[in-house]
Amino acid sequence: MANLRDIRRRIKSVKNTAQITKAMQLVASAKMKKAQDQAISGRDYAISLNKVLANLKSGDDELVHPLMDVREEGKHLVLVISTDRGLCGGLNANLQRKVTDIANAEGDNVDFVTIGRKLRQQLAKRQVNLVADFTVDDPVPFADSRPVAKFLTEQFLSGKYNKVTIAFNRFVTTMSQEPTLSKFLPIEAETLAERRAYESVGKRGVIKETDKEEALSNDYIFEPGPDNVLNHLLPLYLGFHVYQTLVESRASEHSARMVAMKAATDNANTMIDELTLEYNKARQAAITAELLEITTAMKAME
């Protein structure tokens, strides 16, 4: 039977751990609510913007723009959005698997841009080509997305890259976050329609084909002209695309951390109950042994 002092020490240690995880759970829960509201509130704007661009492109097959240039030559640039801190379950590990698949499949033909310390460290260990790193505040301000969108756009327009992808954790529900690869550049009508359908399911997690069809079915008249409207909307679209992936990632992070800390707190409480039971049994055994010794001594004295 374990020593009573050791058991008391373990109970105290686990209680201290439970207090820490409970506090982290409460903090993550408060941040989670704000981040979820921020992520969900922007989806309607993203849907509308994607719809306008999809109709603009589908309504004029001759409409061209450098950001819509589909070309074969060039490398693949991937923006990886992870977390700066851990204790969020398998969130980063799940995203890392997708990013690792890209690195293994494309080798030297892919470069990476990172936001978040966790996967930046992992990619650095793999000695992949990291071309840039950005930091983002919490909660995410829209201003933080602009330098990222500008950098990605400039890299694509330079001709060095023929495709830009964003790897992030999409927020589905508090209990579910989905590692996602979202095409950023080049912008294509089909991609816009698929993205609009994808965004519209954020509250339910099911892609509706009717939404995808609707995105290309409405007729619009653009003034002063499609070219001018396109030049004005594309920077807005790209900036908001980056912003939306950032807030989705942040909502996923806080949700995953809240769930992980709740599980840790529950496990700690279970361990405390088990240790308390073990302590009571050990104490009862010690008392019984002392009583036996007293009884034996009394009989010996008779």
C-alpha positions in Angstrom: 0.0 0.0 0.0 1.4 3.4 -0.9 2.6 5.8 1.8 -0.1 8.2 3.0 2.2 11.2 2.7 3.0 10.3 -0.9 -0.7 10.0 -1.8 -1.5 13.3 -0.1 1.3 14.9 -2.1 -0.1 13.5 -5.4 -3.6 14.6 -4.6 -2.4 18.1 -3.9 -0.3 18.2 -7.1 -3.3 17.0 -9.2 -5.6 19.5 -7.6 -3.2 22.3 -8.5 -3.1 21.0 -12.1 -6.9 20.9 -12.2 -7.1 24.5 -11.1 -4.7 25.5 -13.9 -6.5 23.6 -16.6 -9.9 24.9 -15.4 -8.7 28.5 -15.5 -7.3 27.9 -19.1 -10.6 26.3 -20.0 -12.5 29.4 -18.9 -10.2 31.8 -20.7 -10.3 29.7 -23.9 -14.1 29.6 -23.6 -14.4 33.4 -23.5 -12.0 33.8 -26.4 -13.7 31.1 -28.3 -17.1 32.9 -28.2 -15.6 36.1 -29.6 -13.6 34.2 -32.3 -16.6 32.2 -33.4 -18.7 35.3 -33.7 -16.0 36.9 -35.7 -15.6 34.0 -38.0 -19.3 33.4 -38.6 -20.2 37.1 -39.0 -17.8 37.5 -42.0 -19.2 34.6 -44.0 -22.2 36.4 -45.4 -19.9 39.1 -46.8 -17.6 36.5 -48.3 -20.5 34.7 -49.9 -21.8 37.9 -51.5 -18.4 39.0 -52.7 -17.7 35.6 -54.2 -21.1 35.6 -55.9 -20.5 39.0 -57.5 -17.1 38.0 -58.8 -18.3 34.6 -60.0 -21.1 36.2 -62.0 -18.7 38.9 -63.3 -16.3 36.3 -64.6 -18.9 33.9 -66.0 -20.8 36.7 -67.7 -17.8 37.8 -69.8 -15.5 35.0 -71.1 -13.2 37.6 -72.6 -12.6 39.3 -69.2 -8.9 38.9 -68.3 -6.8 40.0 -65.3 -3.3 39.1 -64.3 -4.6 37.5 -61.0 -6.8 35.2 -63.2 -3.8 34.0 -65.3 -3.6 30.2 -65.3 -0.1 29.1 -66.3 1.9 26.0 -66.2 5.3 27.5 -65.4 6.1 28.4 -61.9 6.3 26.9 -58.4 3.6 26.4 -55.8 3.4 28.8 -52.8 1.5 27.7 -49.7 0.5 29.9 -46.8 0.3 27.8 -43.6 -1.7 29.2 -40.7 -1.1 27.4 -37.4 -1.1 28.5 -33.7 1.6 30.2 -31.6 0.7 28.1 -28.5 0.0 24.5 -27.9 -2.5 22.7 -25.6 -5.1 22.6 -28.4 -5.4 18.9 -29.0 -4.5 17.5 -32.4 -5.3 20.8 -34.2 -1.8 21.5 -35.5 -0.9 17.9 -36.0 -3.9 17.3 -38.3 -3.0 20.4 -40.4 0.7 19.4 -40.4 -0.3 16.1 -42.1 -1.9 17.9 -45.0 1.1 20.3 -45.3 3.6 17.4 -45.1 1.7 15.6 -47.9 2.2 18.7 -50.1 5.9 18.9 -49.2 6.5 15.2 -49.9 4.6 15.3 -53.2 6.0 18.5 -54.7 9.5 18.6 -53.1 11.5 21.6 -54.3 8.6 22.8 -56.4 6.8 24.2 -53.4 7.6 27.1 -51.0 6.0 28.0 -47.7 4.8 31.2 -45.9 3.9 30.7 -42.3 1.7 32.4 -39.7 2.0 30.7 -36.3 5.0 29.4 -34.4 4.0 25.7 -34.1 4.1 24.7 -37.7 6.9 27.1 -38.6 9.1 25.2 -36.2 8.1 21.9 -37.8 8.6 23.1 -41.3 12.0 24.5 -40.3 13.0 21.0 -39.0 12.1 19.5 -42.4 14.4 22.1 -44.0 11.7 23.2 -46.5 12.0 26.6 -48.2 10.4 29.2 -46.0 10.2 32.5 -47.8 8.3 34.6 -45.3 6.7 34.6 -41.8 4.0 36.9 -40.5 2.5 37.5 -37.0 -1.2 38.2 -36.3 -2.8 39.7 -33.2 -5.6 38.1 -31.2 -8.4 38.9 -31.9 -7.5 39.2 -35.5 -7.7 42.8 -36.9 -8.5 43.2 -40.6 -5.3 45.3 -41.0 -3.2 42.3 -40.2 -4.5 40.5 -43.3 -3.5 43.2 -45.8 0.3 42.7 -45.7 -0.2 38.9 -46.1 -2.6 39.3 -49.0 -0.3 41.9 -50.6 2.8 39.6 -50.3 1.0 36.6 -51.8 -0.4 38.7 -54.6 3.0 40.2 -55.4 4.7 36.8 -55.4 2.1 35.4 -57.9 2.3 38.5 -60.2 6.1 38.2 -60.2 5.7 35.0 -62.3 7.7 32.9 -59.8 4.6 31.0 -58.7 1.7 29.7 -60.7 -0.5 28.7 -57.8 -1.0 30.0 -54.2 -2.8 27.9 -51.6 -3.8 28.6 -48.0 -3.6 25.8 -45.5 -5.7 26.4 -42.3 -8.1 24.9 -39.9 -11.7 25.7 -40.8 -14.1 26.2 -37.9 -17.1 23.9 -38.2 -18.4 23.5 -34.7 -16.9 23.8 -31.2 -16.1 20.1 -31.3 -15.0 20.0 -34.9 -12.3 21.8 -36.9 -11.4 20.7 -40.4 -7.8 21.1 -41.8 -8.5 22.7 -45.2 -6.6 23.7 -48.4 -8.1 26.7 -50.0 -7.0 27.9 -53.4 -6.0 31.6 -53.3 -4.6 32.3 -56.7 -5.2 32.3 -59.6 -8.8 33.3 -59.3 -11.2 31.3 -61.5 -14.9 31.4 -61.9 -15.2 27.7 -60.9 -13.1 28.3 -57.8 -15.3 31.3 -56.8 -18.5 29.3 -57.2 -17.1 26.4 -55.2 -15.7 28.7 -52.5 -19.1 30.4 -52.2 -20.8 27.1 -51.7 -18.1 26.0 -49.3 -18.5 29.2 -47.2 -22.3 29.0 -47.1 -22.1 25.7 -45.3 -20.0 27.0 -42.4 -22.9 26.8 -40.0 -23.9 23.2 -41.0 -20.9 21.6 -42.7 -22.6 20.4 -45.9 -22.0 21.8 -49.4 -25.2 22.7 -51.1 -25.1 22.2 -54.9 -28.0 24.7 -55.3 -25.8 27.4 -53.8 -23.0 26.6 -56.3 -25.5 26.8 -59.2 -27.1 30.0 -58.0 -23.7 31.7 -57.9 -23.4 31.4 -61.7 -27.1 31.8 -62.6 -28.0 35.5 -61.9 -27.5 38.2 -64.4 -25.9 41.5 -63.5 -25.3 44.8 -65.2 -21.9 46.3 -64.1 -21.3 50.0 -64.1 -19.0 51.7 -65.1 -17.8 48.4 -66.7 -16.7 44.9 -65.8 -13.0 45.7 -66.0 -13.3 48.6 -63.5 -15.5 46.6 -61.2 -13.1 43.7 -61.3 -10.0 45.9 -60.6 -11.8 47.3 -57.6 -13.2 44.0 -56.2 -10.2 41.7 -56.6 -8.1 43.4 -53.9 -11.1 43.4 -51.5 -11.7 39.7 -52.3 -8.1 38.7 -51.7 -7.7 40.7 -48.5 -11.0 39.3 -47.1 -10.1 35.8 -48.2 -6.9 36.0 -46.0 -8.8 37.6 -43.2 -11.5 35.0 -43.2 -9.0 32.1 -43.1 -7.3 33.9 -40.2 -10.4 34.3 -38.1 -11.5 30.7 -38.9 -8.1 29.5 -37.7 -8.4 31.5 -34.5 -11.9 30.2 -33.8 -10.7 26.7 -34.4 -7.7 27.2 -32.0 -9.7 28.5 -29.1 -12.4 25.9 -29.6 -9.9 23.1 -29.7 -8.1 24.5 -26.6 -11.3 24.8 -24.6 -12.2 21.2 -25.4 -8.7 20.0 -24.6 -8.6 21.8 -21.3 -12.1 20.6 -20.3 -11.0 17.0 -21.0 -7.8 17.6 -18.9 -9.8 19.0 -16.0 -12.3 16.1 -16.1 -9.4 13.6 -16.2 -7.7 15.4 -13.2 -11.0 15.3 -11.2 -11.3 11.6 -12.0 -7.7 11.0 -10.8 -8.4 13.0 -7.6 -11.3 10.7 -6.9 -9.2 7.6 -7.5 -6.4 8.9 -5.3 -8.8 9.9 -2.5 -10.2 6.4 -2.5 -6.7 4.9 -2.4 -5.8 7.3 0.4 -8.9 6.3 2.5 -8.1 2.6 1.9 -4.5 3.1 3.0 -5.5 5.1 6.0 -8.1 2.5 7.0 -5.5 -0.2 6.7 -3.0 1.8 8.8 -5.7 2.3 11.5 -6.6 -1.4 11.5 -2.9 -2.4 11.8 -2.5 -0.1 14.8 -5.6 -1.5 16.5 -4.3 -5.1 15.9 -1.0 -4.1 17.5 -2.7 -2.6 20.5 -4.9 -5.7 20.9 -1.9 -8.0 20.6 0.0 -6.0 23.2 -2.9 -6.0 25.7 -3.2 -9.8 25.4 0.5 -10.2 25.9 0.3 -8.2 29.1 -2.5 -10.3 30.6 
